[in-house]
Amino acid sequence: MEPLLASLQAAFSAEHRLDFGYPVPGSQPSAALHRLTWRGPGLMGILNRTPDSFSDGGELASLERALALAETMVRAGALVLDVGGESTRPGAQPVPLAEEERRVLPLVEALAARGWPVLISVDTRKAPLARAALASGAHLVNLVGGLRGQDMLAACAERGAPAALCHLIGEPATMQRGASYQDVLAEVSAWLSGQAALALRAGIPSVLLDPGLGFGKGAAHNLTLLRGLRELTALGHPLLVGGSRKGTIGAIAGEKDPKARDPGSVALHLWAALEGAALLRVHAVAEHAQALAVWRALAFSGPAA
């Protein structure tokens, strides 16, 4: 029991940080930058404005519903709200820039206008949308597939925006076809390390690293990555883990309905928290916040009087 307690205490005591080229909610000036710090695992709430996402497609078609869910997430303790307008589920087809902008930018602008104490992330692979979202009030960019080309590098660097670098080789439409690795942990680790170095050399102030669970990986690959998260945290950047409602949970638990996979999602993310993840990307923010609160109490409160 003592090693587990020590690991819990370490996970919830660990300080994580991101640097920005501008003030963001909760940040403090640090040299020429603005630094946001937090302890233990934070939560990134998923706001998908897509008709075809695997678990919540079409649910946030109206701006009012998206804002209502966002407010619920903020009240539950989300550190980040991640706004997306293009599904990256297996088999998903690309979305034209104009349509992705139509889905994303009004929500980013509305969230920024609310002034809530939360970071706004834009989940996109298109540099023009990243630029527009940052100009509209987003604080960071979530990049599935990493920094694809100089335009995305420049979009983040010229604004001073951190980037979340998510491992994916290929495209969502074809990524699950014959996904193969000699050593998935070593290969993902090397890719993330290279992407981080590229970003920092280009002037991006901070990065988050995401192993990309489910992106061009089968259940066995995902489990290997989850067991090896400490190797990824050792790369020296905050680790983002997003396994919410994904197929691996369904394969393990025999649950075909993605919306019924929240218990498994909580279990997966508690493991990631224990292994040092700094940020957990989730659909069910309140449920994850409750589970993390119980673990924090177990780590620090001591026996009842």
C-alpha positions as MATLAB code, in Angstrom:
seq = 'MEPLLASLQAAFSAEHRLDFGYPVPGSQPSAALHRLTWRGPGLMGILNRTPDSFSDGGELASLERALALAETMVRAGALVLDVGGESTRPGAQPVPLAEEERRVLPLVEALAARGWPVLISVDTRKAPLARAALASGAHLVNLVGGLRGQDMLAACAERGAPAALCHLIGEPATMQRGASYQDVLAEVSAWLSGQAALALRAGIPSVLLDPGLGFGKGAAHNLTLLRGLRELTALGHPLLVGGSRKGTIGAIAGEKDPKARDPGSVALHLWAALEGAALLRVHAVAEHAQALAVWRALAFSGPAA';
ca = [
       0.000    0.000    0.000;
       2.827    2.420    0.812;
       4.292    2.464   -2.738;
       0.838    3.197   -4.156;
       0.285    5.990   -1.637;
       3.684    7.460   -2.475;
       2.856    7.361   -6.175;
      -0.493    9.056   -5.545;
       1.136   11.791   -3.500;
       3.789   12.328   -6.159;
       1.191   12.524   -8.931;
      -0.933   15.112   -7.139;
       2.061   17.127   -5.908;
       3.781   17.368   -9.288;
       3.874   20.880  -10.730;
       3.205   21.310  -14.440;
       3.658   24.437  -16.489;
       3.025   26.002  -19.858;
       4.543   29.234  -21.158;
       2.634   31.663  -23.357;
       3.586   34.795  -25.255;
       0.600   36.632  -23.731;
      -1.457   36.600  -20.518;
      -3.917   33.741  -20.072;
      -6.306   32.976  -17.193;
      -4.278   32.135  -14.092;
      -0.866   32.918  -15.580;
       1.920   34.993  -14.046;
       4.647   37.012  -15.824;
       7.865   35.019  -16.196;
      10.766   36.770  -17.950;
       9.376   37.760  -21.360;
       6.585   35.174  -21.172;
       3.512   34.350  -19.090;
       3.606   31.090  -17.157;
       0.646   28.973  -16.119;
       1.331   26.386  -13.411;
      -0.896   23.750  -11.869;
      -0.429   20.747   -9.594;
      -1.561   17.252  -10.376;
      -3.648   16.238  -13.371;
      -5.841   18.910  -14.941;
      -8.875   18.263  -17.128;
      -9.393   19.247  -20.756;
     -13.081   19.171  -21.665;
     -13.992   18.099  -25.205;
     -16.312   20.395  -27.191;
     -16.891   18.728  -30.566;
     -18.928   20.805  -33.021;
     -18.904   17.973  -35.544;
     -21.801   15.950  -36.950;
     -19.727   12.771  -37.194;
     -17.595   12.433  -34.038;
     -17.633    8.872  -32.773;
     -19.470    9.435  -29.479;
     -21.091   12.872  -29.556;
     -21.514   13.791  -33.205;
     -24.127   16.472  -33.754;
     -24.841   17.079  -30.071;
     -23.363   20.580  -30.131;
     -24.731   21.765  -33.461;
     -26.238   24.819  -31.812;
     -24.009   27.440  -30.235;
     -26.330   27.622  -27.232;
     -25.913   23.911  -26.449;
     -22.149   24.163  -26.861;
     -21.962   27.093  -24.441;
     -24.216   25.338  -21.928;
     -21.952   22.280  -21.933;
     -18.881   24.511  -21.686;
     -20.298   26.249  -18.628;
     -21.008   22.880  -17.010;
     -17.403   21.840  -17.646;
     -16.017   25.074  -16.208;
     -18.142   24.669  -13.077;
     -16.874   21.104  -12.709;
     -13.278   22.328  -12.726;
     -11.985   22.037  -16.296;
      -8.599   23.673  -16.832;
      -8.961   23.700  -20.638;
     -11.854   23.611  -23.118;
     -10.866   21.974  -26.416;
     -12.966   23.146  -29.389;
     -12.973   21.010  -32.521;
     -14.741   21.218  -35.874;
     -13.293   18.222  -37.754;
     -13.651   14.646  -36.571;
     -10.433   12.625  -36.338;
     -12.174    9.311  -35.606;
     -10.970    6.315  -37.651;
     -12.239    6.653  -41.200;
     -13.174   10.333  -40.894;
     -12.992   12.400  -44.059;
     -11.368   15.872  -44.223;
     -13.559   18.931  -43.693;
     -13.145   22.036  -45.920;
     -11.545   24.992  -44.164;
     -14.603   27.233  -44.530;
     -16.859   24.657  -42.891;
     -14.420   24.007  -40.053;
     -14.184   27.762  -39.462;
     -17.987   28.006  -39.395;
     -18.133   25.373  -36.684;
     -15.217   26.536  -34.546;
     -14.779   30.300  -34.623;
     -18.188   31.395  -33.267;
     -17.735   29.124  -30.250;
     -14.170   30.306  -29.607;
     -15.322   33.929  -29.786;
     -18.266   33.274  -27.469;
     -16.097   31.435  -24.947;
     -13.524   34.239  -24.956;
     -16.284   36.792  -24.398;
     -17.478   34.924  -21.289;
     -14.180   35.592  -19.504;
     -14.290   32.274  -17.670;
     -11.114   31.205  -15.778;
     -10.289   28.510  -18.304;
      -7.940   28.047  -21.241;
      -9.422   27.732  -24.724;
      -7.788   25.238  -27.061;
      -8.520   24.825  -30.771;
      -8.274   21.272  -32.113;
      -7.305   21.641  -35.766;
      -4.787   20.515  -38.356;
      -5.211   23.655  -40.491;
      -2.861   26.610  -39.957;
      -5.324   29.279  -41.225;
      -7.900   28.140  -38.681;
      -5.281   28.021  -35.919;
      -4.355   31.647  -36.707;
      -7.985   32.766  -36.804;
      -8.855   30.968  -33.571;
      -5.865   32.443  -31.740;
      -6.873   35.895  -32.971;
     -10.426   35.215  -31.738;
      -9.387   34.359  -28.196;
      -8.027   30.799  -28.178;
      -4.928   30.270  -26.063;
      -3.316   27.111  -27.467;
      -3.502   24.726  -30.425;
      -4.159   20.980  -30.226;
      -2.458   19.337  -33.205;
      -3.393   15.774  -34.119;
      -0.505   14.624  -36.251;
       1.821   17.288  -34.931;
       3.398   20.243  -36.722;
       2.748   19.474  -40.361;
       4.773   22.032  -42.258;
       6.175   25.507  -41.750;
       2.802   27.245  -41.854;
       1.571   25.621  -38.644;
       4.938   26.220  -36.987;
       4.678   29.893  -37.879;
       1.019   30.141  -36.835;
       1.890   29.062  -33.286;
       5.291   30.718  -33.016;
       4.294   34.156  -34.265;
       1.521   34.318  -31.671;
       3.560   32.691  -28.880;
       0.989   29.918  -28.497;
       1.810   26.544  -26.959;
       1.038   23.455  -29.028;
      -0.258   20.061  -27.956;
       1.538   17.564  -30.182;
      -0.467   14.390  -30.706;
       1.158   11.362  -32.337;
      -0.416   10.215  -35.590;
       1.293    8.861  -38.672;
      -0.918    9.228  -41.731;
      -4.483   10.521  -41.870;
      -7.627    9.718  -39.842;
      -9.314    8.259  -42.927;
      -6.706    5.505  -43.242;
      -4.815    5.428  -39.925;
      -6.204    2.105  -38.661;
      -5.355    0.166  -41.803;
      -2.472   -2.112  -40.934;
      -1.135   -0.014  -38.055;
       2.225   -1.610  -37.316;
       5.197   -0.829  -35.060;
       8.414   -2.606  -34.198;
       8.365   -0.954  -30.751;
       5.380    1.351  -30.335;
       6.609    3.004  -27.133;
      10.085    3.729  -28.510;
       8.723    4.976  -31.839;
       6.091    7.245  -30.288;
       8.616    8.561  -27.780;
      11.126    9.377  -30.531;
       8.445   11.097  -32.642;
       7.228   13.221  -29.733;
      10.773   14.159  -28.768;
      11.544   15.222  -32.326;
       8.344   17.228  -32.630;
       9.034   18.999  -29.330;
      12.534   19.954  -30.438;
      11.204   21.233  -33.770;
       8.564   23.334  -32.033;
      10.937   24.895  -29.533;
      13.521   25.713  -32.218;
      10.804   27.485  -34.185;
       9.951   29.730  -31.239;
       6.892   27.969  -29.839;
       7.222   28.643  -26.100;
       5.872   25.361  -24.694;
       4.506   22.018  -25.796;
       2.257   19.316  -24.450;
       2.988   15.766  -25.609;
       0.166   13.330  -26.420;
       0.863    9.673  -27.326;
      -2.248    9.605  -29.522;
      -4.223    6.709  -28.102;
      -6.361    5.229  -30.854;
      -4.706    7.219  -33.620;
      -3.189    4.576  -35.872;
      -2.955    2.139  -32.970;
      -4.781   -1.001  -31.909;
      -5.761   -1.937  -28.371;
      -2.449   -3.712  -27.703;
      -0.494   -0.630  -28.844;
      -2.597    1.628  -26.613;
      -2.097   -0.579  -23.564;
       1.658   -0.675  -24.170;
       1.734    3.125  -24.331;
      -0.328    3.438  -21.145;
       2.011    1.079  -19.311;
       4.969    3.143  -20.536;
       3.707    6.641  -19.742;
       6.577    7.301  -17.337;
       8.980    7.017  -20.254;
       7.001    9.748  -22.006;
       6.804   12.019  -18.950;
      10.597   11.698  -18.753;
      10.824   13.655  -22.028;
      10.429   16.780  -19.882;
       7.176   18.262  -21.153;
       3.626   18.055  -19.742;
       1.908   14.886  -20.903;
      -1.627   14.996  -22.309;
      -3.563   11.714  -22.369;
      -6.881   11.317  -24.179;
      -8.525    7.905  -24.014;
     -12.073    9.084  -23.430;
     -14.722    6.635  -24.752;
     -12.260    5.179  -27.264;
     -12.428    1.780  -28.903;
      -9.812    0.205  -26.640;
     -12.195    0.609  -23.705;
     -14.931   -0.992  -25.754;
     -12.640   -3.875  -26.713;
     -11.657   -4.504  -23.098;
     -15.116   -4.127  -21.563;
     -17.255   -5.425  -24.418;
     -19.130   -2.125  -24.672;
     -20.165   -1.150  -28.198;
     -21.803    2.165  -27.291;
     -19.129    4.885  -26.889;
     -21.428    6.906  -24.623;
     -21.521    4.013  -22.159;
     -17.710    3.924  -21.804;
     -17.310    6.713  -19.238;
     -16.571    4.312  -16.332;
     -13.751    2.760  -18.349;
     -12.585    6.227  -19.380;
     -12.305    7.255  -15.720;
     -10.330    4.093  -14.940;
      -7.935    4.674  -17.846;
      -7.387    8.308  -16.909;
      -6.844    7.547  -13.223;
      -4.043    5.247  -14.344;
      -2.642    8.033  -16.527;
      -2.822   10.438  -13.569;
      -0.946    7.979  -11.380;
       1.729    7.683  -14.069;
       2.303   11.441  -14.187;
      -0.046   12.811  -16.847;
      -0.463   16.568  -16.552;
      -3.703   16.877  -18.520;
      -6.541   14.457  -19.276;
      -8.734   15.070  -22.333;
     -12.236   13.891  -21.452;
     -15.899   14.094  -22.394;
     -17.261   13.618  -18.847;
     -15.530   16.387  -16.911;
     -17.644   16.221  -13.737;
     -17.221   12.460  -13.375;
     -13.448   12.707  -13.809;
     -13.222   15.645  -11.405;
     -15.080   13.651   -8.753;
     -12.815   10.618   -9.178;
      -9.675   12.770   -8.986;
     -10.999   14.535   -5.866;
     -11.399   11.174   -4.115;
      -7.886   10.118   -5.109;
      -6.472   13.440   -3.904;
      -8.199   12.967   -0.541;
      -6.828    9.441   -0.258;
      -3.348   10.760   -1.013;
      -3.287   13.606    1.512;
      -6.121   13.594    4.047;
      -4.877   10.729    6.196;
      -7.070    8.464    8.329;
     -10.394    9.749    9.574;
     -10.486   10.956   13.172;
];
